[in-house]
């Protein structure tokens, strides 16, 4: 009982920890822009985390094998711990934090970490601290602030080492995720290049259930889709080792963020050797993924020249995606990467559901006729830091038959059908401009989808269409709607609840209210006319 009480108290004491740490770090920003400052803060958090893991492992090695083994790299890598030379350890940075050359020492430390750990090649900022010129006093204060992240969960002995490692990853991962979100919010439009709102990522993961197999994100940003996939696996008592992660990111600085984000959570993934454009420098050309989760750039213009990628294998059998908008290029790229039984969930601008510009309608018709569209969800506006426009979720399935490779029923046969969900009225405002889907919203949407798929849930309810919310439509229905995939076309209007008041009574009350308002308007007109005449502007 004492242990449980201590755990509860510890959990309560951590509430608001991320917020207080953010406030302290943000006060030290000075003249450095948020887009630059995030790399400073997140790199230091990363360095603190891997150093704490190193120190814990070093203590365990001393206890189990003796001090003569503490500098043998193999004893660290065998336990998925990065080996750090002395000048790359947090203790060294902390002890030198008040020196004028602290920026150089941090850059040297990060370089040494990369040099000694091939898995981190290309992951850390290169001479970033020296170039930005943050005042030494502020950098020193920031080091002190980051030092308050206590990631050591126990005494480092072997009995507790595994649980300690998981606890470390949870604490630092929580801080890292919070900081990514705050930086995205403070950067506004630019923040969308590396961050997808958590509620959307959670919804996609809960819909496609990436429990085991290969997961791919062709525009992974800071790696949020991967993190949520692993959270899904852990929350369902799955084995993280049954997941293989593949990703790609175009922007080099964001590519580094993703590699660090995975590392602080103990996640190994293949993000390619370098940052690169998924269309022109595909890092995983032969990949066939079981799950794809993505948030491609909205309505990306001029993504290729007229004579580029015209006969690319990824759109074989389909019209070539237009140069003026990459939405359908992303869709075709994702479809080409799915395995035989693969499922994909991704975010796109609403225009993708109905556009007929430059042959997009022909591509969409072909996708529908090939029976690849599993589910379409219309989301509310104001979910993104980058834009106020509403967006939609596409879910593509290569196998809607309901049988797995062994012939065992795993879902209802939904060939020739697509589920449409209109969630535009869902979500709650978290501030003046931003909305998020609540846990109840996510649960309602995912339960609707999984019941429609015929999967076993803690409910005996069979799927039913609900006017204004969801509709299971056939290929014939979609053809009748000119192959438009906007959910509102299919779900119709919600049924009005009869309040029991007779029509005549309602009309009498409404008419009286209208006449009263008209009389008030007449009096206001007279008052306005009188005031104008008093000012000499009479007719």
Protein Blocks (a to p, Z undefined) as FASTA:
>chain_A
ZZmmmmmmmmmmmgoklmmmmmmmmmmnmmacfklmmmmmmmmmmmmmmmmmmmmmmmmm
mmmnopklmmgmklmmmnopacddfklcfklmmmmmmpmklmmmmmmmmmmmmmmmmklg
okacehklmmnopafklmmmmmmmmmmpcfbfbeopaklmmmmmmmmmmmmmmmmmmmmm
mmmmmnommmmmmpccfklmmmmmmmnopabccdddfblonolmmmmmmmmmmmnopafk
lpccddddfblklmmmmmmmmmmnopacdebjbdcdfklmcfblmbccfbdcddddehia
hkbcfkgoklgcklgoiacddfkbcklmmmmmmmmmpcfkbccdddddfklmmpcgehlm
mmmmmmmmnopafbdcdddehkbfkbmbdcddddddfblnopafkopafbdcfehiacdd
dfklgccdfbfkbccddfklmmmmmmmmmmmnopacdbfbdcdddehiaccddfklmmmn
oopabfklmnopaddddehiafklmmmmmmmmmmmmmmmmmmmmmmmmmmmmmnopaZZ
